[in-house]
Amino acid sequence: MDCFHPRAMTSTPYRLLAALALALPASLALAGVARADIPGFSFVGIEGVGALDGQLDDRLGLTSNADEHIINIDDCERYVGGEIEVSVRIDPRPSGSWQYAIAYAPPGKTCSTSDANPEAIDGQCYVPAAQRELSTTTLDFIVNLDDLIGSECQAATEGDATLYVIIQNTSISDVKFQTIIVDVDLRAPSAPTLDEVVSGDARFVARWSDSNTEDDLDYVVYYSDAPFGEDDLDAVDSRGGISTKSIAIESGLSNDVTYYVSVATRDEADNESALSNQLEVTPASTTDFWEGYTGAGGSDEGGFCFIATAAYGTPLEAELGTLRRFRDDLLMHSEAGRWLVARYYELGRFWAAFIADKPALRLVVRVLLVPVVWLAELTLALGPEGTLLALFGLFAALRHLRRRALLASPLLPRHILESR
């Protein structure tokens, strides 16, 4: 039994380097790093054959040097019985007498790569070409998609199918091979739960929860003025590519019309879950505090934003919309926020009346309102937690800059500055 001795490492450092050199390729292989074993190898492209000509989805990686190839559930169903032509290039073509083979295996299966006559290692290996003379730099071969996918489209499985390009030098029995991996993802995410749909003026806000834990999920909200199911999705309105778990739908809606809303989850392969539960919502014209106040006989001038109206003379549409969304989407969903809105309604008009005929004060208030609107926009964009983190980072940066400015000041003794 060999034993480790410190002197061995110090006297023969090259042994350690050699061991590391041998270990590195093995560690890369375990980590799933692809290796181009064939010098000059490159992927050229994929084309559909026959009925699939021009019908392949881009996610299959159709173009030159594509490094991601995906088949999802919808693809599987559209590709049934179809074939593709795959093109690769070996340039420059190696010198000497070489043969090549092409093979492919469905997920969970492998082909042998010990020579240019591959065989199945564990049950399934399809060989379009074997022991062919390598006389050109471009190789084209046909792949049967049913064989490549290897499962029913509703199998709820995911795995890597493998395409093999193998070359063998017949003179010295030198073998090299390259693999192209196709992610066959037939597992749809689970459906989310639609928690609430809150109505507004020609708008609604939908919020949902999701038990899926995969990365890179997004969501699609479907809505229509009639109930709908899985088979009706092409005929209903939708909003996709949503990375958050809430969305405000603000266009194309009519007040006093009932809408039916569902949401679905999409994974990185664009597999879409079943629809969530369906909720109803009826947008309606809203009467805010100011409208209610004037309707009851109030005569103070202004609008929803009393102080902004008094400061600027008229409400500013963009800023007013920001403040309304801040009120509706954030403040009104918490007890503290509702209390703050109520206090603003209670006191705002009196402050507005106080500054209305004082141009200097109105100028000051206009300046003070700028960060309020900015903060509302930031909170709507980042959410409350994100806004707190952003403000904390800003505070830390300002504190650091202040300390640096004080340390550079010649007016105070350095030991006093450093103690601050």
C-alpha positions as CSV (number, residue, x, y, z in Angstrom):
1,M,0.0,0.0,0.0
2,D,1.4,3.4,-1.1
3,C,1.6,6.1,1.6
4,F,1.8,9.8,1.2
5,H,5.0,11.4,2.4
6,P,5.7,15.2,2.4
7,R,9.2,14.7,0.9
8,A,7.6,13.0,-2.1
9,M,5.7,16.2,-2.9
10,T,8.7,18.6,-2.4
11,S,11.2,16.4,-4.3
12,T,8.9,15.6,-7.2
13,P,6.6,18.6,-7.7
14,Y,6.0,17.4,-11.3
15,R,4.1,14.4,-10.0
16,L,1.6,16.7,-8.3
17,L,1.2,18.8,-11.5
18,A,0.7,15.6,-13.5
19,A,-2.0,14.4,-11.1
20,L,-3.8,17.7,-11.4
21,A,-3.6,17.6,-15.1
22,L,-5.2,14.1,-15.1
23,A,-7.8,15.0,-12.6
24,L,-9.0,18.2,-14.4
25,P,-10.6,16.5,-17.5
26,A,-12.3,14.0,-15.2
27,S,-13.8,16.8,-13.0
28,L,-15.0,18.6,-16.2
29,A,-16.7,15.5,-17.4
30,L,-18.4,15.0,-14.1
31,A,-19.6,18.6,-14.2
32,G,-21.2,18.1,-17.6
33,V,-18.8,20.3,-19.6
34,A,-19.0,19.3,-23.3
35,R,-15.7,18.6,-25.1
36,A,-15.0,19.0,-28.8
37,D,-13.1,15.8,-29.2
38,I,-13.0,16.1,-33.0
39,P,-10.6,18.9,-34.1
40,G,-12.3,21.4,-36.4
41,F,-15.8,20.1,-35.5
42,S,-18.7,22.6,-35.7
43,F,-22.5,22.4,-35.8
44,V,-24.0,23.7,-39.1
45,G,-27.7,23.5,-38.7
46,I,-31.0,21.5,-38.6
47,E,-33.8,21.5,-41.2
48,G,-37.1,19.8,-41.3
49,V,-37.7,17.0,-43.8
50,G,-40.9,16.7,-45.8
51,A,-44.0,17.9,-43.8
52,L,-41.6,19.5,-41.3
53,D,-39.8,21.6,-43.8
54,G,-40.0,25.2,-42.4
55,Q,-42.1,24.0,-39.4
56,L,-39.4,23.5,-36.7
57,D,-39.4,25.7,-33.7
58,D,-36.3,27.9,-33.2
59,R,-35.8,26.4,-29.7
60,L,-34.4,23.2,-31.5
61,G,-31.3,25.2,-32.3
62,L,-31.6,25.4,-36.1
63,T,-28.7,27.7,-37.0
64,S,-25.0,27.5,-37.3
65,N,-23.1,27.1,-34.0
66,A,-26.3,26.8,-31.9
67,D,-25.4,25.4,-28.5
68,E,-28.9,24.7,-27.1
69,H,-31.3,22.2,-28.6
70,I,-34.7,21.8,-26.9
71,I,-37.9,19.7,-27.7
72,N,-40.9,20.5,-25.5
73,I,-44.4,18.9,-25.3
74,D,-45.9,21.0,-28.1
75,D,-42.9,20.3,-30.3
76,C,-43.2,16.6,-29.6
77,E,-46.9,16.6,-30.6
78,R,-46.2,18.5,-33.8
79,Y,-43.1,16.4,-34.8
80,V,-44.8,13.0,-34.5
81,G,-43.7,10.8,-37.4
82,G,-41.3,13.5,-38.7
83,E,-37.7,13.6,-39.6
84,I,-34.9,16.3,-39.5
85,E,-31.7,16.6,-41.4
86,V,-28.7,17.5,-39.2
87,S,-25.5,19.0,-40.7
88,V,-22.1,19.2,-39.1
89,R,-18.6,20.1,-40.4
90,I,-15.1,18.8,-39.8
91,D,-12.8,21.4,-41.2
92,P,-10.0,20.8,-41.9
93,R,-10.6,17.2,-42.6
94,P,-8.0,15.1,-40.8
95,S,-5.2,13.6,-42.9
96,G,-4.9,9.9,-43.3
97,S,-7.5,7.1,-43.8
98,W,-10.6,7.9,-41.7
99,Q,-14.0,6.4,-41.4
100,Y,-17.0,8.1,-39.8
101,A,-20.3,6.9,-38.1
102,I,-23.5,8.7,-37.1
103,A,-25.7,7.5,-34.3
104,Y,-28.3,8.8,-31.9
105,A,-30.0,7.6,-28.7
106,P,-33.1,8.7,-26.8
107,P,-33.0,10.0,-23.3
108,G,-31.5,7.5,-20.8
109,K,-29.8,5.5,-23.6
110,T,-26.3,5.6,-25.0
111,C,-24.3,4.3,-28.0
112,S,-20.8,2.9,-28.0
113,T,-18.0,5.2,-29.2
114,S,-15.1,2.8,-29.3
115,D,-15.0,2.6,-33.1
116,A,-16.9,3.7,-36.3
117,N,-19.4,0.9,-35.9
118,P,-21.5,2.1,-32.8
119,E,-23.9,-0.2,-31.0
120,A,-26.4,0.2,-28.3
121,I,-25.0,0.0,-24.8
122,D,-28.3,-0.3,-22.9
123,G,-31.0,-1.0,-25.4
124,Q,-31.6,1.7,-28.0
125,C,-29.1,3.2,-30.5
126,Y,-30.0,4.2,-34.0
127,V,-27.2,4.3,-36.6
128,P,-27.9,6.2,-39.9
129,A,-24.3,5.7,-41.0
130,A,-21.4,3.4,-40.0
131,Q,-17.9,2.8,-41.3
132,R,-18.3,5.4,-44.1
133,E,-15.2,6.9,-45.7
134,L,-14.6,10.5,-44.4
135,S,-14.1,12.1,-47.8
136,T,-15.8,15.5,-47.2
137,T,-15.8,18.2,-44.6
138,T,-19.6,18.4,-44.3
139,L,-21.7,15.5,-43.0
140,D,-25.5,15.5,-43.4
141,F,-27.7,12.8,-41.8
142,I,-31.4,12.1,-41.1
143,V,-32.8,11.7,-37.6
144,N,-36.2,10.2,-36.9
145,L,-37.7,12.4,-34.2
146,D,-39.9,9.6,-32.8
147,D,-36.8,7.6,-32.1
148,L,-34.9,10.5,-30.8
149,I,-37.6,11.6,-28.4
150,G,-38.2,8.0,-27.3
151,S,-41.3,8.7,-25.2
152,E,-45.0,9.5,-25.5
153,C,-45.5,13.3,-25.5
154,Q,-47.5,13.2,-22.3
155,A,-44.9,11.0,-20.5
156,A,-44.0,13.9,-18.0
157,T,-40.3,13.1,-18.3
158,E,-37.2,15.1,-19.0
159,G,-33.8,13.9,-20.2
160,D,-31.0,14.4,-22.7
161,A,-31.1,12.7,-26.1
162,T,-27.7,12.3,-27.7
163,L,-26.4,12.6,-31.3
164,Y,-23.0,11.0,-31.9
165,V,-20.4,11.8,-34.6
166,I,-17.6,9.3,-34.5
167,I,-14.4,9.2,-36.6
168,Q,-11.8,6.5,-36.7
169,N,-8.4,6.3,-38.2
170,T,-8.3,2.9,-39.7
171,S,-4.5,2.8,-39.9
172,I,-3.7,3.4,-36.2
173,S,-7.1,2.7,-34.6
174,D,-7.4,6.3,-33.3
175,V,-11.0,7.2,-32.5
176,K,-12.5,10.6,-31.8
177,F,-16.1,11.5,-31.2
178,Q,-18.4,14.5,-30.7
179,T,-21.9,14.6,-29.1
180,I,-24.8,17.0,-29.6
181,I,-27.2,17.1,-26.7
182,V,-31.0,17.6,-27.2
183,D,-33.0,18.4,-24.1
184,V,-36.2,16.5,-24.4
185,D,-38.4,18.2,-21.8
186,L,-41.9,16.6,-21.6
187,R,-42.6,17.7,-18.1
188,A,-45.0,20.7,-17.7
189,P,-44.9,22.8,-14.5
190,S,-47.8,22.5,-12.1
191,A,-50.6,25.0,-12.3
192,P,-50.4,28.2,-10.1
193,T,-53.2,29.3,-7.8
194,L,-55.0,32.6,-8.7
195,D,-55.4,34.2,-5.3
196,E,-57.3,37.4,-6.1
197,V,-58.4,39.7,-8.9
198,V,-59.0,43.3,-7.8
199,S,-61.1,45.6,-10.0
200,G,-60.3,49.2,-10.9
201,D,-61.4,51.8,-13.3
202,A,-61.2,50.0,-16.7
203,R,-58.4,47.8,-15.2
204,F,-57.9,44.9,-12.9
205,V,-54.9,43.6,-10.8
206,A,-54.4,39.8,-10.7
207,R,-52.2,38.1,-8.0
208,W,-51.3,34.5,-7.8
209,S,-49.0,32.0,-6.0
210,D,-46.9,29.2,-7.4
211,S,-45.5,26.0,-5.8
212,N,-43.0,25.3,-8.6
213,T,-39.4,25.7,-7.6
214,E,-37.6,25.7,-11.0
215,D,-35.6,28.7,-12.1
216,D,-36.5,30.9,-15.1
217,L,-40.3,30.5,-14.8
218,D,-42.7,33.1,-16.2
219,Y,-46.4,33.4,-16.3
220,V,-49.3,34.0,-18.8
221,V,-52.5,35.7,-17.7
222,Y,-55.6,34.8,-19.8
223,Y,-58.8,36.8,-19.6
224,S,-62.1,37.0,-21.5
225,D,-65.6,38.3,-21.2
226,A,-66.9,34.7,-21.2
227,P,-65.8,31.6,-19.3
228,F,-63.1,29.6,-21.1
229,G,-61.1,26.4,-20.8
230,E,-57.8,24.8,-22.1
231,D,-59.2,24.4,-25.6
232,D,-60.3,28.1,-25.9
233,L,-56.9,29.8,-25.3
234,D,-56.4,30.8,-28.9
235,A,-59.6,32.9,-28.8
236,V,-59.1,34.8,-25.5
237,D,-56.9,37.7,-24.6
238,S,-53.6,37.1,-22.8
239,R,-50.5,38.8,-21.4
240,G,-47.4,36.7,-21.3
241,G,-43.7,36.9,-20.3
242,I,-44.6,38.0,-16.7
243,S,-41.7,37.4,-14.3
244,T,-43.6,38.5,-11.2
245,K,-46.6,37.0,-9.4
246,S,-48.9,39.9,-10.1
247,I,-49.9,42.1,-13.1
248,A,-52.2,45.0,-13.8
249,I,-54.2,44.7,-17.0
250,E,-55.0,48.2,-18.0
251,S,-55.8,48.2,-21.8
252,G,-58.7,46.9,-23.8
253,L,-61.0,46.6,-20.8
254,S,-64.5,48.1,-20.4
255,N,-66.2,49.1,-17.2
256,D,-69.3,47.2,-16.0
257,V,-68.2,44.1,-18.0
258,T,-67.5,40.9,-16.2
259,Y,-64.1,39.3,-17.1
260,Y,-63.0,35.7,-16.4
261,V,-59.3,35.4,-15.4
262,S,-56.9,32.5,-15.2
263,V,-53.1,32.2,-15.1
264,A,-50.6,29.5,-16.3
265,T,-46.9,28.9,-15.6
266,R,-44.3,28.5,-18.3
267,D,-40.9,26.8,-17.8
268,E,-37.6,27.5,-19.5
269,A,-38.6,25.1,-22.3
270,D,-41.8,27.0,-22.9
271,N,-43.9,24.1,-21.5
272,E,-47.1,25.6,-20.1
273,S,-49.0,24.3,-17.1
274,A,-52.7,23.7,-16.9
275,L,-54.8,26.7,-16.1
276,S,-55.2,27.9,-12.6
277,N,-58.6,28.3,-11.0
278,Q,-60.7,31.0,-12.7
279,L,-61.9,34.1,-11.0
280,E,-64.4,36.8,-12.1
281,V,-63.8,40.6,-11.9
282,T,-65.9,43.5,-13.1
283,P,-64.0,46.8,-13.7
284,A,-66.1,49.9,-12.7
285,S,-65.7,53.6,-12.6
286,T,-64.2,54.6,-9.3
287,T,-65.1,57.6,-7.2
288,D,-62.1,58.7,-5.3
289,F,-62.2,60.9,-2.2
290,W,-62.1,64.2,-4.2
291,E,-65.0,63.2,-6.5
292,G,-67.0,62.1,-3.5
293,Y,-66.1,65.3,-1.7
294,T,-67.3,67.6,-4.6
295,G,-70.4,65.4,-5.2
296,A,-71.4,66.0,-1.6
297,G,-71.2,69.8,-2.1
298,G,-67.5,70.5,-1.3
299,S,-66.2,73.6,-3.0
300,D,-62.5,73.5,-2.4
301,E,-60.5,73.6,-5.7
302,G,-58.0,70.8,-6.4
303,G,-58.4,67.2,-7.4
304,F,-57.3,63.8,-6.2
305,C,-53.9,65.1,-5.2
306,F,-54.9,68.3,-3.3
307,I,-51.3,69.4,-2.6
308,A,-50.0,68.7,-6.1
309,T,-52.9,70.6,-7.6
310,A,-52.3,73.6,-5.4
311,A,-48.5,73.5,-6.0
312,Y,-48.7,73.2,-9.8
313,G,-52.0,74.8,-10.5
314,T,-53.4,71.7,-12.3
315,P,-52.9,68.0,-11.7
316,L,-50.0,66.5,-13.7
317,E,-51.4,63.4,-15.5
318,A,-48.2,61.3,-15.4
319,E,-47.5,62.1,-11.7
320,L,-51.1,61.7,-10.8
321,G,-51.2,58.3,-12.5
322,T,-48.1,57.2,-10.5
323,L,-49.6,58.4,-7.2
324,R,-52.9,56.7,-8.0
325,R,-51.2,53.4,-8.8
326,F,-49.1,53.7,-5.6
327,R,-52.3,54.2,-3.7
328,D,-54.3,51.4,-5.3
329,D,-51.6,48.7,-5.8
330,L,-49.7,49.2,-2.6
331,L,-51.1,51.5,0.1
332,M,-54.7,50.2,0.0
333,H,-53.5,46.6,0.5
334,S,-52.2,47.1,4.1
335,E,-53.8,48.5,7.2
336,A,-50.9,51.0,7.6
337,G,-51.3,52.1,4.0
338,R,-55.0,52.6,4.3
339,W,-54.5,54.7,7.5
340,L,-51.9,56.9,5.6
341,V,-54.4,57.4,2.7
342,A,-57.2,58.4,5.1
343,R,-54.9,60.9,6.9
344,Y,-53.9,62.4,3.6
345,Y,-57.5,62.8,2.6
346,E,-58.3,64.3,5.9
347,L,-55.5,66.9,6.0
348,G,-54.4,67.3,2.5
349,R,-57.0,69.9,1.3
350,F,-56.3,72.2,4.2
351,W,-52.5,72.3,3.4
352,A,-53.5,72.8,-0.2
353,A,-55.7,75.8,0.7
354,F,-52.9,77.2,2.9
355,I,-50.3,77.3,0.1
356,A,-52.7,78.1,-2.8
357,D,-52.1,81.9,-2.7
358,K,-48.5,81.8,-1.6
359,P,-46.2,81.5,-4.7
360,A,-43.1,81.0,-2.7
361,L,-44.5,78.1,-0.7
362,R,-46.0,76.6,-3.9
363,L,-42.5,76.6,-5.4
364,V,-41.1,74.9,-2.3
365,V,-43.8,72.2,-2.4
366,R,-43.2,71.6,-6.1
367,V,-39.6,70.8,-5.3
368,L,-40.5,68.6,-2.3
369,L,-43.0,66.6,-4.5
370,V,-40.3,65.4,-6.9
371,P,-38.7,62.8,-4.5
372,V,-42.2,61.7,-3.5
373,V,-43.2,60.9,-7.0
374,W,-39.7,59.3,-7.6
375,L,-40.2,57.1,-4.5
376,A,-43.6,56.0,-5.6
377,E,-42.3,55.1,-9.0
378,L,-39.4,53.2,-7.4
379,T,-41.7,51.3,-5.1
380,L,-44.0,50.3,-7.9
381,A,-41.1,49.0,-9.9
382,L,-39.1,47.2,-7.2
383,G,-41.7,46.5,-4.6
384,P,-41.5,47.5,-0.9
385,E,-38.6,45.2,-0.1
386,G,-36.6,46.1,-3.1
387,T,-37.1,49.8,-2.4
388,L,-35.8,49.4,1.1
389,L,-32.7,47.6,-0.1
390,A,-32.1,50.3,-2.7
391,L,-32.5,53.1,-0.1
392,F,-30.2,51.3,2.3
393,G,-27.6,51.1,-0.4
394,L,-28.0,54.7,-1.2
395,F,-27.7,55.7,2.4
396,A,-24.5,53.6,2.8
397,A,-23.0,55.1,-0.3
398,L,-23.7,58.7,0.9
399,R,-22.4,58.0,4.4
400,H,-19.2,56.6,2.8
401,L,-18.8,59.7,0.6
402,R,-19.4,62.0,3.6
403,R,-16.7,60.3,5.6
404,R,-14.2,60.6,2.7
405,A,-15.0,64.3,2.3
406,L,-14.5,64.9,6.0
407,L,-11.2,63.0,6.0
408,A,-10.0,65.2,3.2
409,S,-10.9,68.4,5.0
410,P,-8.0,70.5,6.3
411,L,-10.2,72.3,8.8
412,L,-10.5,69.7,11.5
413,P,-7.7,67.6,13.2
414,R,-7.4,64.2,11.7
415,H,-7.8,62.3,15.0
416,I,-11.2,64.0,15.4
417,L,-12.3,63.1,11.9
418,E,-11.2,59.5,12.2
419,S,-13.3,59.1,15.4
420,R,-16.5,60.1,13.5
